[in-house]
Amino acid sequence: MKMFLKPLNSFVLQLLILLVAGAACSQQKESQKNNSICFALYTVQDDTLKLTAQLYPLANGDSRAISLEIEKGGEWESVADGRVREDLYGLPLPETKAWNVLFRVGNWDHSKDWKYRVVALEGAATYTGTIRKDPIDKNEIVVAAFTGNSNRARGLKPDIIANVKAHDPDLLFFSGDQSYDHEDHLGAWLQFGRQFGEITKDRPTICIPDDHDVGQGNLWGAEGKRSFDEGGADGGYIHPVQYVNEVQFAQTANLPDPFDPAPVLRDISVYYTSLNVGGIDFAVIEDRKFKSGPIGLVATPGHERPDLMNDPDYDTALMDVPDAKLLGDRQLAFLEEWGKDWENCEMKAVLSQTIFAQAAHKTGPWFVVADLDANGWPQTGRNKALEKIRKSYGFMLGGDQHLGTVIQHGVDEWDDAGYSFCVPSIVNYWPRSWLPKEAGIDPIPNGLEHTGKFKDGFGNKLTMHAYSNPNENWKEIGTKDDPFAGGAAGHGIVRFNKEMRTITMECWPRNTDVTASDAKPFPGWPVTIHQEDNYGRKAIAWLPTLQCESMTDPVVQVLNERSNELVYTLRINGSSWQPKVFEEGLYTIRVGEGYSVQTFRGVQSSTEKGQRVLRVK
């Protein structure tokens, strides 16, 4: 009997093992189905919700039907249905698919929070978050901004997530390089979702792809043409159009509709647009897509790369090519129109991949004179962009430089344009440093050594207010979550105070608990400016002081009658304000908005400030 039982027990044991393994495999497959939705991104503009959901690859036979539901009275109600997109990236394998979906819901009630869920696989998979109400009743609108999510640290980012939740921002802005896997955007995008989905699911989010996202070390988009240079410096895109378009769809489909949806060359899509959050109007631009490539336009002596110049005796003014593009004509026209429109808006800001200056002297191991990847080049194109932005008193927020900075820009003179905040990289394995050889003029008394008025490598005027250079021994300072923390990695916070019309910038280092009593941003921060500092150009003459008898905080627009050009548009703070102008002559002033605009023509300027009053009834 014992001889019989022994093999029987062995058989039963094997059978049990197979049954348990089969059950575990079934449970694993069920668990995988339950977690098939990785993350979501959304925005709301003009009563239209746009939400994208990113899924993991689905199996053959799995349902592709997917829906968006909101909670009403304790019940779930479907507001949109769709199918999971299986459009092809084409890389890293020809059959690599997008596995995402875009939901669009009109007539959205943006006056309250809505709990939502995305439902897939016939109900087996759900993903839940909150569509926040428009924070129009808040006095302070907070933006958290990021850049440079290098693949050198692929783990989760618990320190950033905890800090962002503590800041509780109204908007998230990822300015580029969310992905560093040049031929596997799907894999890197899913990684990004695992890292940041915990905060994107409950807040409006803007992601704009930069060079690494589309698989290039640098990008001069040249309006979409094909690049044949390994580094892309001849201008254009290296990877196939379908790959570029799928990257852009994944990252930007949740944004409001483009200002002008016409594609650029080879049918590459565009996404530049605007988003209003709580009365702050954000222009989202593509500062790489239209930019000219340097090969064939400029020489770069002293360096083996065509985008870096190392000859200190070379006159970089010769590198300005007036016909070279930066933002391109279409985006300049967009900024002109956007700057005029102040409906439901109290302040304006421009979100870009990077800032309009070369704000670093050392990049990685190299000291460079001029870096053509920076938006300090082409100089003429850079000045055109700044001139458009300052007409709306627009603040500028960007990334890419791997170096946190606050700069006031100058076109003809120092400080005659607006302020920019370049936020530091999330993971900074390629640190840059601001290390001028000479002292700045009129240094800022904030304890930093190299502040004040300078010219960048292209001769552009800038005033450096704050910077966050890496530690000299940055390679030796790191943590499990971020081995490159010593490279001055971190994130940015911007606070728009609508009552005071101030903008406060904070630059926070990684591995800092912002809730701690002794928590401090990088030295030199916070920096606070006034809205009107974003058009710092000095007045040549003045128009009469406007005294508004029946309007508070009206929109004021000033036009030069000699040139028929717009000087600027601004929503003033209060009922009394004196417009400045930059040449003597006759001007048209428009006060109010919608059907309540009063127009005053032939208003003569005066070099004496405060001597005249124009009453607006």
C-alpha positions as CSV (number, residue, x, y, z in Angstrom):
1,M,0.0,0.0,0.0
2,K,2.7,2.4,0.9
3,M,4.4,1.5,-2.5
4,F,1.2,2.5,-4.2
5,L,0.6,5.7,-2.3
6,K,4.0,7.1,-2.8
7,P,3.7,7.5,-6.6
8,L,0.0,8.5,-6.2
9,N,1.0,11.3,-3.9
10,S,3.6,12.4,-6.3
11,F,1.1,12.4,-9.1
12,V,-1.4,14.4,-7.0
13,L,1.3,16.8,-6.0
14,Q,2.3,17.4,-9.7
15,L,-1.3,17.8,-10.6
16,L,-1.8,20.3,-7.7
17,I,1.3,22.2,-8.8
18,L,-0.1,22.4,-12.4
19,L,-3.5,23.5,-11.2
20,V,-2.0,26.2,-8.9
21,A,0.4,27.3,-11.7
22,G,-2.5,27.5,-14.1
23,A,-4.6,29.4,-11.6
24,A,-1.6,31.8,-10.9
25,C,-1.1,32.2,-14.7
26,S,-4.8,33.0,-15.1
27,Q,-4.7,35.4,-12.2
28,Q,-1.6,37.0,-13.7
29,K,-3.3,37.5,-17.0
30,E,-6.4,38.9,-15.2
31,S,-4.2,41.2,-13.2
32,Q,-2.5,42.3,-16.4
33,K,-5.9,43.1,-17.9
34,N,-6.9,45.0,-14.8
35,N,-3.8,47.2,-15.3
36,S,-3.9,47.6,-19.0
37,I,-4.4,51.4,-18.8
38,C,-1.1,53.0,-17.9
39,F,-2.0,56.7,-17.6
40,A,-4.0,59.7,-18.8
41,L,-3.5,63.3,-19.8
42,Y,-6.2,66.0,-20.1
43,T,-7.0,69.7,-20.7
44,V,-10.2,71.7,-20.9
45,Q,-10.5,74.8,-23.2
46,D,-13.6,76.6,-24.4
47,D,-15.8,74.1,-22.7
48,T,-14.2,71.2,-24.5
49,L,-12.5,68.3,-22.6
50,K,-9.7,66.5,-24.4
51,L,-8.3,63.4,-22.6
52,T,-5.9,60.8,-23.9
53,A,-5.4,57.4,-22.3
54,Q,-2.3,55.4,-22.9
55,L,-2.6,51.6,-22.7
56,Y,-0.1,48.8,-22.6
57,P,-0.1,46.6,-25.7
58,L,-3.3,44.5,-25.9
59,A,-3.4,40.8,-26.9
60,N,-5.0,39.4,-30.0
61,G,-8.6,38.9,-29.2
62,D,-8.8,41.6,-26.6
63,S,-11.6,44.1,-27.2
64,R,-10.4,47.5,-28.6
65,A,-13.6,49.3,-27.4
66,I,-12.9,51.9,-24.7
67,S,-15.1,54.5,-23.0
68,L,-14.8,57.6,-20.8
69,E,-17.3,57.8,-17.9
70,I,-17.9,60.4,-15.2
71,E,-19.5,60.0,-11.8
72,K,-23.0,61.6,-11.4
73,G,-25.0,61.0,-8.2
74,G,-22.9,58.0,-7.3
75,E,-23.4,56.4,-10.7
76,W,-21.1,56.1,-13.6
77,E,-22.3,57.7,-16.9
78,S,-20.6,57.3,-20.2
79,V,-19.7,60.6,-21.9
80,A,-17.5,59.3,-24.8
81,D,-16.8,56.0,-26.6
82,G,-13.9,55.1,-28.8
83,R,-11.5,52.5,-30.0
84,V,-7.9,52.0,-29.0
85,R,-5.7,53.3,-31.7
86,E,-3.4,50.7,-33.4
87,D,-1.6,53.2,-35.6
88,L,2.0,52.2,-36.2
89,Y,5.1,53.9,-34.9
90,G,7.2,51.8,-37.2
91,L,10.0,51.8,-34.6
92,P,11.6,49.9,-32.9
93,L,9.8,47.3,-34.9
94,P,7.6,47.8,-37.9
95,E,4.6,46.4,-36.0
96,T,5.0,48.6,-32.9
97,K,1.6,50.2,-32.3
98,A,0.4,53.3,-30.5
99,W,-2.1,51.7,-28.1
100,N,-3.8,55.0,-27.1
101,V,-7.1,56.8,-27.5
102,L,-8.3,60.4,-27.6
103,F,-11.6,61.4,-26.0
104,R,-13.3,64.7,-26.9
105,V,-16.3,65.9,-25.0
106,G,-18.0,69.2,-25.8
107,N,-20.2,71.4,-23.5
108,W,-18.1,70.4,-20.5
109,D,-19.2,71.9,-17.2
110,H,-15.9,73.3,-16.0
111,S,-17.4,74.9,-12.9
112,K,-16.9,71.8,-10.7
113,D,-14.7,68.8,-10.2
114,W,-15.7,65.6,-11.9
115,K,-14.5,62.1,-11.0
116,Y,-13.8,60.2,-14.2
117,R,-12.8,56.7,-15.2
118,V,-11.5,55.1,-18.4
119,V,-13.0,51.7,-19.0
120,A,-11.4,49.1,-21.3
121,L,-11.4,45.3,-22.0
122,E,-15.2,45.1,-21.5
123,G,-14.9,46.5,-18.0
124,A,-11.9,44.4,-16.8
125,A,-9.6,47.5,-16.9
126,T,-10.4,50.8,-15.3
127,Y,-8.4,54.0,-14.6
128,T,-9.7,56.7,-12.4
129,G,-8.9,60.4,-11.9
130,T,-10.4,63.8,-11.4
131,I,-11.1,66.5,-14.0
132,R,-10.6,69.6,-11.9
133,K,-12.8,72.6,-12.1
134,D,-11.4,75.8,-13.6
135,P,-9.6,77.6,-10.7
136,I,-11.0,80.9,-11.8
137,D,-11.9,81.8,-8.2
138,K,-8.4,81.3,-7.0
139,N,-6.1,84.3,-6.6
140,E,-2.9,82.3,-7.1
141,I,-2.5,80.0,-10.0
142,V,0.4,77.5,-9.6
143,V,2.3,75.8,-12.4
144,A,4.7,72.9,-11.8
145,A,7.3,72.7,-14.7
146,F,9.7,70.0,-15.7
147,T,12.2,69.1,-18.4
148,G,14.8,66.4,-19.2
149,N,13.6,63.0,-18.0
150,S,16.8,61.1,-18.9
151,N,16.8,57.4,-19.3
152,R,19.9,57.2,-17.2
153,A,17.6,56.9,-14.1
154,R,14.6,54.8,-15.1
155,G,13.0,54.3,-11.7
156,L,10.0,55.9,-10.2
157,K,10.3,59.5,-9.0
158,P,8.7,59.4,-5.5
159,D,10.4,62.6,-4.3
160,I,9.0,64.6,-7.2
161,I,5.6,63.1,-6.9
162,A,5.4,63.9,-3.1
163,N,6.6,67.4,-3.7
164,V,4.2,68.1,-6.5
165,K,1.3,66.9,-4.4
166,A,2.4,69.2,-1.6
167,H,2.6,72.2,-4.1
168,D,-0.8,71.1,-5.4
169,P,-0.4,72.9,-8.8
170,D,-3.2,73.9,-11.1
171,L,-1.2,73.0,-14.2
172,L,1.6,70.6,-15.0
173,F,4.0,71.6,-17.8
174,F,6.6,69.1,-19.2
175,S,8.6,71.1,-21.7
176,G,10.3,68.3,-23.5
177,D,12.6,65.3,-23.4
178,Q,10.0,63.2,-21.6
179,S,11.5,60.3,-23.6
180,Y,15.2,59.6,-24.2
181,D,14.8,56.2,-25.9
182,H,15.3,57.4,-29.5
183,E,13.7,54.6,-31.3
184,D,11.3,53.3,-28.7
185,H,8.9,56.1,-27.8
186,L,6.2,53.7,-26.8
187,G,8.4,52.0,-24.2
188,A,9.7,55.3,-22.9
189,W,6.2,56.9,-22.9
190,L,4.9,54.0,-20.8
191,Q,7.8,54.5,-18.4
192,F,6.9,58.2,-18.2
193,G,3.3,57.3,-17.4
194,R,4.4,55.0,-14.6
195,Q,6.6,57.8,-13.2
196,F,4.2,60.7,-13.4
197,G,0.7,59.3,-14.0
198,E,-0.1,59.7,-10.3
199,I,-0.1,63.5,-10.8
200,T,-1.2,63.8,-14.4
201,K,-4.5,61.9,-13.8
202,D,-5.9,64.7,-11.5
203,R,-4.5,67.9,-13.2
204,P,-4.5,69.5,-16.6
205,T,-1.2,68.7,-18.2
206,I,0.8,70.1,-21.1
207,C,3.5,67.9,-22.6
208,I,5.4,69.1,-25.7
209,P,8.0,66.9,-27.4
210,D,11.5,68.0,-27.9
211,D,14.5,66.6,-29.8
212,H,15.0,63.4,-27.8
213,D,11.3,62.6,-27.9
214,V,11.4,62.4,-31.7
215,G,14.7,60.5,-31.6
216,Q,17.3,63.2,-32.1
217,G,20.2,64.6,-30.0
218,N,19.2,68.1,-31.3
219,L,16.4,69.3,-33.5
220,W,16.2,72.1,-36.0
221,G,12.9,71.1,-37.6
222,A,13.2,73.3,-40.7
223,E,9.4,73.2,-41.2
224,G,9.4,69.4,-41.4
225,K,11.9,68.6,-44.1
226,R,14.0,65.4,-43.9
227,S,17.4,65.5,-42.3
228,F,20.3,63.6,-43.7
229,D,22.9,64.6,-41.1
230,E,23.5,62.2,-38.2
231,G,23.1,65.1,-35.7
232,G,20.3,66.8,-37.6
233,A,22.2,70.0,-38.0
234,D,21.2,70.3,-41.7
235,G,17.7,70.8,-40.4
236,G,14.7,68.5,-40.4
237,Y,13.7,65.2,-38.9
238,I,15.8,62.1,-39.0
239,H,13.1,59.5,-38.3
240,P,10.2,58.6,-40.6
241,V,7.2,60.9,-40.6
242,Q,4.8,58.3,-39.1
243,Y,7.1,57.9,-36.1
244,V,7.3,61.7,-35.5
245,N,3.5,62.1,-35.9
246,E,2.8,59.2,-33.4
247,V,5.2,60.8,-30.9
248,Q,3.4,64.1,-31.2
249,F,-0.1,62.5,-31.0
250,A,0.9,60.6,-27.8
251,Q,2.2,63.7,-26.1
252,T,0.0,66.5,-27.4
253,A,-3.4,65.1,-28.6
254,N,-4.9,66.2,-25.3
255,L,-4.0,69.8,-25.9
256,P,-6.6,72.3,-27.2
257,D,-6.9,72.3,-31.0
258,P,-4.0,73.9,-32.8
259,F,-4.3,77.6,-33.8
260,D,-3.6,76.6,-37.4
261,P,-3.8,72.8,-37.9
262,A,-2.2,72.8,-41.4
263,P,0.7,70.4,-41.3
264,V,4.2,71.4,-42.2
265,L,6.3,69.7,-44.9
266,R,5.8,66.0,-45.6
267,D,2.5,66.1,-43.6
268,I,4.1,66.4,-40.2
269,S,1.5,67.6,-37.8
270,V,1.6,70.8,-35.6
271,Y,0.1,71.4,-32.2
272,Y,0.9,75.1,-31.2
273,T,-2.1,76.4,-29.3
274,S,-3.2,78.2,-26.2
275,L,-4.8,77.1,-22.9
276,N,-6.5,79.2,-20.2
277,V,-6.2,78.0,-16.7
278,G,-7.8,80.1,-14.0
279,G,-7.4,83.4,-15.9
280,I,-3.8,82.8,-16.9
281,D,-3.5,82.4,-20.7
282,F,-0.7,80.1,-21.8
283,A,0.6,80.1,-25.4
284,V,2.1,76.7,-26.3
285,I,4.6,77.1,-29.0
286,E,6.9,74.7,-31.0
287,D,10.2,76.5,-31.0
288,R,12.1,73.7,-32.7
289,K,9.7,72.8,-35.5
290,F,10.3,75.8,-37.8
291,K,13.9,76.5,-36.8
292,S,16.5,76.5,-39.5
293,G,19.5,74.1,-39.4
294,P,22.9,75.7,-39.1
295,I,24.7,73.5,-41.8
296,G,25.1,75.6,-44.9
297,L,24.2,78.8,-43.1
298,V,27.0,79.4,-40.6
299,A,30.6,78.3,-39.8
300,T,31.5,77.0,-36.4
301,P,35.3,77.2,-36.1
302,G,37.0,75.6,-33.2
303,H,34.8,72.6,-32.6
304,E,34.2,69.3,-34.4
305,R,30.4,69.6,-34.2
306,P,28.6,72.0,-36.6
307,D,26.3,73.3,-33.8
308,L,29.0,74.3,-31.3
309,M,31.5,77.1,-31.9
310,N,34.7,77.4,-29.8
311,D,36.8,80.2,-31.3
312,P,36.8,83.1,-28.8
313,D,38.1,85.5,-31.5
314,Y,35.3,84.8,-33.9
315,D,32.7,87.5,-34.4
316,T,29.5,85.7,-33.6
317,A,27.5,88.6,-35.1
318,L,28.4,87.1,-38.4
319,M,26.4,84.0,-37.4
320,D,23.2,85.9,-37.6
321,V,21.4,85.0,-40.8
322,P,18.4,87.4,-41.2
323,D,16.5,85.0,-43.4
324,A,17.0,82.0,-41.0
325,K,13.9,81.0,-39.1
326,L,13.3,80.5,-35.4
327,L,9.5,80.4,-34.7
328,G,8.6,80.8,-38.4
329,D,6.0,83.1,-39.8
330,R,3.0,81.0,-38.8
331,Q,3.9,81.0,-35.1
332,L,4.8,84.7,-35.1
333,A,1.3,85.4,-36.5
334,F,-0.2,83.2,-33.8
335,L,1.6,85.1,-31.0
336,E,0.4,88.4,-32.5
337,E,-3.2,87.3,-32.5
338,W,-3.0,85.5,-29.1
339,G,-1.5,88.6,-27.6
340,K,-4.5,90.7,-28.6
341,D,-7.1,88.3,-27.1
342,W,-7.6,88.9,-23.4
343,E,-11.0,87.3,-22.9
344,N,-11.3,85.8,-19.4
345,C,-7.6,86.5,-19.1
346,E,-5.6,88.5,-16.5
347,M,-2.0,87.5,-17.3
348,K,-0.2,85.8,-20.2
349,A,2.7,83.3,-20.4
350,V,4.5,81.5,-23.2
351,L,5.4,77.9,-22.8
352,S,8.3,76.7,-25.0
353,Q,10.8,73.9,-25.3
354,T,13.6,76.2,-24.4
355,I,14.4,79.9,-23.7
356,F,15.5,82.6,-26.1
357,A,19.1,82.8,-25.1
358,Q,22.3,80.8,-24.7
359,A,22.5,80.7,-20.9
360,A,25.4,78.3,-20.4
361,H,29.2,78.4,-21.0
362,K,29.9,74.8,-20.2
363,T,27.9,72.0,-21.7
364,G,28.9,68.5,-20.5
365,P,32.7,68.4,-20.7
366,W,33.0,71.3,-23.1
367,F,33.4,75.0,-22.7
368,V,31.7,76.6,-25.7
369,V,31.5,80.1,-27.1
370,A,28.2,79.6,-29.0
371,D,25.7,76.8,-29.0
372,L,23.3,76.9,-32.0
373,D,20.9,74.5,-30.4
374,A,20.0,77.3,-28.0
375,N,17.4,79.8,-29.0
376,G,19.9,82.6,-28.9
377,W,20.4,81.7,-32.6
378,P,19.4,82.9,-35.1
379,Q,19.6,86.3,-33.5
380,T,17.1,88.0,-35.9
381,G,14.6,85.3,-35.4
382,R,15.1,85.4,-31.6
383,N,14.5,89.1,-31.6
384,K,11.3,88.7,-33.6
385,A,10.0,86.2,-31.1
386,L,10.8,88.4,-28.1
387,E,9.2,91.5,-29.8
388,K,5.9,89.6,-30.3
389,I,5.8,88.1,-26.8
390,R,6.5,91.4,-25.0
391,K,3.5,93.0,-26.8
392,S,1.3,90.9,-24.5
393,Y,3.6,91.4,-21.4
394,G,4.1,87.7,-21.6
395,F,6.2,85.8,-19.2
396,M,8.3,82.9,-20.6
397,L,8.7,79.4,-19.2
398,G,10.8,76.6,-20.8
399,G,13.4,74.0,-20.2
400,D,16.0,71.9,-22.2
401,Q,19.1,73.7,-21.0
402,H,19.7,71.3,-18.1
403,L,20.3,74.5,-16.0
404,G,17.8,76.5,-14.0
405,T,17.9,80.2,-14.8
406,V,15.9,83.4,-14.5
407,I,16.8,85.9,-17.2
408,Q,15.4,89.2,-18.3
409,H,15.9,89.5,-22.1
410,G,17.0,92.4,-24.1
411,V,16.4,93.1,-27.8
412,D,18.0,96.5,-28.5
413,E,18.8,97.3,-24.9
414,W,19.2,95.3,-21.8
415,D,15.9,94.5,-20.1
416,D,13.7,95.9,-22.9
417,A,11.8,92.5,-23.2
418,G,10.4,90.0,-20.8
419,Y,11.5,87.4,-18.2
420,S,12.1,83.7,-18.7
421,F,12.4,80.9,-16.3
422,C,14.3,77.8,-17.5
423,V,13.6,74.9,-15.2
424,P,16.3,72.3,-14.3
425,S,16.2,68.7,-15.6
426,I,14.4,66.0,-13.8
427,V,17.5,63.8,-14.3
428,N,20.6,65.8,-15.2
429,Y,23.2,63.5,-16.5
430,W,24.6,66.2,-18.9
431,P,24.9,69.2,-16.7
432,R,25.5,72.7,-18.0
433,S,27.0,75.7,-16.1
434,W,26.8,79.5,-16.2
435,L,30.4,80.6,-15.8
436,P,31.1,84.0,-17.4
437,K,34.8,85.1,-17.4
438,E,33.9,88.7,-16.6
439,A,31.7,90.2,-13.9
440,G,28.2,91.3,-14.8
441,I,27.1,94.9,-14.9
442,D,24.7,95.9,-12.1
443,P,24.9,92.5,-10.3
444,I,21.8,91.3,-8.4
445,P,22.4,91.3,-4.6
446,N,21.2,87.7,-4.0
447,G,24.5,86.0,-3.0
448,L,25.2,84.5,-6.4
449,E,28.5,85.4,-8.0
450,H,27.7,85.7,-11.7
451,T,24.5,87.9,-11.9
452,G,23.9,91.1,-13.8
453,K,24.0,92.3,-17.4
454,F,25.9,90.1,-19.9
455,K,25.9,89.2,-23.6
456,D,25.4,85.6,-24.5
457,G,27.6,83.8,-27.0
458,F,25.7,85.3,-29.9
459,G,25.9,88.9,-28.6
460,N,22.3,88.9,-27.3
461,K,21.7,91.0,-24.2
462,L,20.5,89.3,-21.1
463,T,20.4,90.1,-17.4
464,M,21.0,87.0,-15.2
465,H,19.0,87.1,-12.0
466,A,19.5,83.5,-10.8
467,Y,21.1,80.2,-11.9
468,S,21.6,76.8,-10.4
469,N,25.1,75.5,-11.4
470,P,25.9,71.8,-10.6
471,N,28.3,71.0,-7.8
472,E,31.9,70.5,-8.9
473,N,31.8,66.9,-7.6
474,W,28.3,66.3,-8.9
475,K,29.2,62.8,-10.1
476,E,29.9,61.8,-6.5
477,I,26.6,63.1,-5.1
478,G,23.6,61.0,-5.8
479,T,20.8,58.8,-4.5
480,K,19.1,55.6,-5.4
481,D,16.2,57.5,-7.0
482,D,18.5,60.0,-8.8
483,P,22.2,59.2,-9.2
484,F,22.7,62.5,-10.9
485,A,21.1,64.7,-8.2
486,G,24.4,66.6,-7.8
487,G,24.0,67.9,-11.3
488,A,21.5,70.5,-10.0
489,A,18.4,68.4,-11.0
490,G,15.0,69.5,-9.9
491,H,11.8,71.2,-10.9
492,G,10.2,74.6,-11.1
493,I,7.2,76.2,-9.5
494,V,5.6,79.4,-10.9
495,R,3.0,81.3,-8.9
496,F,0.8,83.8,-10.7
497,N,-0.8,86.2,-8.2
498,K,-3.8,87.8,-10.0
499,E,-4.6,90.4,-7.4
500,M,-1.0,91.8,-7.2
501,R,-0.2,90.9,-10.8
502,T,3.1,89.3,-9.7
503,I,4.9,86.2,-10.9
504,T,7.0,84.3,-8.4
505,M,9.5,81.6,-9.6
506,E,10.9,78.8,-7.4
507,C,13.6,76.4,-8.4
508,W,13.5,73.3,-6.3
509,P,16.4,70.7,-6.1
510,R,15.8,66.9,-6.2
511,N,15.6,65.1,-2.9
512,T,14.2,68.0,-1.0
513,D,11.1,67.7,1.1
514,V,9.3,71.0,0.2
515,T,7.1,70.6,3.3
516,A,10.0,70.6,5.7
517,S,10.4,73.7,7.9
518,D,13.9,74.3,6.6
519,A,13.2,73.5,3.0
520,K,14.7,76.0,0.6
521,P,14.9,76.3,-3.2
522,F,18.2,76.7,-4.9
523,P,20.2,79.8,-3.9
524,G,19.0,82.9,-5.6
525,W,15.3,81.8,-5.6
526,P,12.5,82.6,-5.2
527,V,12.5,85.5,-7.7
528,T,9.4,87.7,-7.9
529,I,8.6,90.1,-10.8
530,H,5.6,92.2,-11.7
531,Q,3.5,91.5,-14.8
532,E,4.6,94.9,-16.4
533,D,8.3,93.9,-16.0
534,N,7.7,91.7,-19.0
535,Y,7.8,94.7,-21.3
536,G,10.7,96.5,-19.7
537,R,11.4,98.8,-22.6
538,K,11.9,102.3,-21.4
539,A,9.3,104.9,-22.4
540,I,10.2,107.7,-24.8
541,A,6.9,109.4,-24.3
542,W,3.6,109.0,-22.5
543,L,-0.1,109.0,-23.3
544,P,-2.6,110.5,-21.0
545,T,-3.5,108.7,-17.8
546,L,-6.6,106.7,-18.3
547,Q,-9.3,107.2,-15.6
548,C,-12.0,104.6,-16.1
549,E,-15.3,105.6,-14.4
550,S,-17.3,102.5,-15.1
551,M,-14.7,99.8,-15.7
552,T,-12.3,98.0,-13.5
553,D,-9.4,96.0,-14.8
554,P,-10.2,96.8,-18.5
555,V,-8.2,95.7,-21.5
556,V,-6.1,98.5,-22.9
557,Q,-4.7,98.3,-26.5
558,V,-2.3,100.9,-28.0
559,L,-1.7,101.3,-31.7
560,N,0.8,103.6,-33.4
561,E,-1.0,105.6,-36.1
562,R,2.1,106.4,-38.1
563,S,3.1,102.8,-38.6
564,N,-0.4,101.3,-38.0
565,E,1.3,98.7,-35.8
566,L,0.1,97.3,-32.5
567,V,2.3,98.5,-29.6
568,Y,0.9,96.3,-26.9
569,T,-2.3,94.9,-25.3
570,L,-2.7,94.5,-21.5
571,R,-5.4,94.0,-19.0
572,I,-4.6,96.7,-16.5
573,N,-4.9,96.3,-12.7
574,G,-7.5,98.8,-11.4
575,S,-9.2,101.7,-13.1
576,S,-6.3,104.1,-13.6
577,W,-3.2,103.6,-15.7
578,Q,-0.9,105.6,-17.9
579,P,0.2,104.0,-21.2
580,K,3.9,104.3,-22.2
581,V,5.0,104.6,-25.8
582,F,8.4,104.3,-27.5
583,E,8.3,107.2,-30.0
584,E,6.5,110.5,-30.1
585,G,3.4,110.8,-32.3
586,L,-0.3,110.1,-32.5
587,Y,-1.8,106.9,-31.1
588,T,-5.1,105.1,-31.0
589,I,-6.2,103.8,-27.6
590,R,-8.9,101.1,-27.2
591,V,-10.3,100.5,-23.7
592,G,-12.6,97.7,-22.8
593,E,-13.5,94.4,-24.5
594,G,-16.3,92.7,-26.4
595,Y,-19.2,95.1,-27.0
596,S,-17.9,97.6,-24.5
597,V,-14.9,99.0,-26.2
598,Q,-14.2,102.8,-26.3
599,T,-11.8,104.0,-29.0
600,F,-9.8,107.2,-28.8
601,R,-8.0,108.2,-32.0
602,G,-5.4,110.8,-32.6
603,V,-4.1,110.8,-29.0
604,Q,-0.9,112.8,-28.9
605,S,2.0,111.6,-26.8
606,S,4.0,113.7,-24.4
607,T,7.5,113.5,-23.0
608,E,6.1,114.7,-19.7
609,K,4.6,111.9,-17.5
610,G,1.4,112.4,-15.5
611,Q,0.4,115.8,-16.9
612,R,-2.8,114.8,-18.7
613,V,-5.9,112.7,-18.0
614,L,-8.2,110.9,-20.4
615,R,-11.5,110.0,-18.8
616,V,-13.1,106.8,-20.0
617,K,-16.8,106.6,-19.2
